[in-house]
């Protein structure tokens, strides 16, 4: 499958993959089969770095692991002593513990 193909495709030691290989993707081929054109477009990206020979590409920054994003930052609480059940009251309750980006309230049925 396509997922297996992507995962089994090995990048070099610096994380670069071949632009010719990317150009072989069906959706890219629907636009162009010219790998040099693809290389020129990729050079304009703020998220990707094209090699000096213009034949390889990699991410500028690695994809963060899911655990790095949320694991130590997610809290689930129940039976809070709140006068009202609202996102604002939950955020206010936890305000003393640090900044909160998202609050959710589940109302039992």
ChimeraX attribute file (.defattr): number of C-alpha atoms within 10 A of each C-alpha:
attribute: neighborCount
match mode: 1-to-1
recipient: residues
	/A:1	5
	/A:2	8
	/A:3	8
	/A:4	8
	/A:5	9
	/A:6	10
	/A:7	9
	/A:8	9
	/A:9	12
	/A:10	12
	/A:11	14
	/A:12	11
	/A:13	7
	/A:14	8
	/A:15	13
	/A:16	17
	/A:17	20
	/A:18	20
	/A:19	21
	/A:20	16
	/A:21	12
	/A:22	18
	/A:23	21
	/A:24	15
	/A:25	12
	/A:26	11
	/A:27	10
	/A:28	14
	/A:29	13
	/A:30	10
	/A:31	10
	/A:32	14
	/A:33	15
	/A:34	13
	/A:35	20
	/A:36	15
	/A:37	12
	/A:38	19
	/A:39	21
	/A:40	12
	/A:41	11
	/A:42	19
	/A:43	15
	/A:44	11
	/A:45	12
	/A:46	9
	/A:47	12
	/A:48	14
	/A:49	18
	/A:50	23
	/A:51	16
	/A:52	8
	/A:53	6
	/A:54	17
	/A:55	17
	/A:56	21
	/A:57	22
	/A:58	20
	/A:59	15
	/A:60	13
	/A:61	9
	/A:62	9
	/A:63	7
	/A:64	8
	/A:65	9
	/A:66	8
	/A:67	9
	/A:68	9
	/A:69	10
	/A:70	10
	/A:71	10
	/A:72	8
	/A:73	9
	/A:74	9
	/A:75	8
	/A:76	6
	/A:77	7
	/A:78	7
	/A:79	5
	/A:80	10
	/A:81	9
	/A:82	11
	/A:83	7
	/A:84	10
	/A:85	14
	/A:86	15
	/A:87	14
	/A:88	12
	/A:89	15
	/A:90	20
	/A:91	17
	/A:92	13
	/A:93	13
	/A:94	12
	/A:95	11
	/A:96	9
	/A:97	8
	/A:98	8
	/A:99	9
	/A:100	14
	/A:101	6
	/A:102	9
	/A:103	14
	/A:104	12
	/A:105	13
	/A:106	9
	/A:107	7
	/A:108	4
	/A:109	3
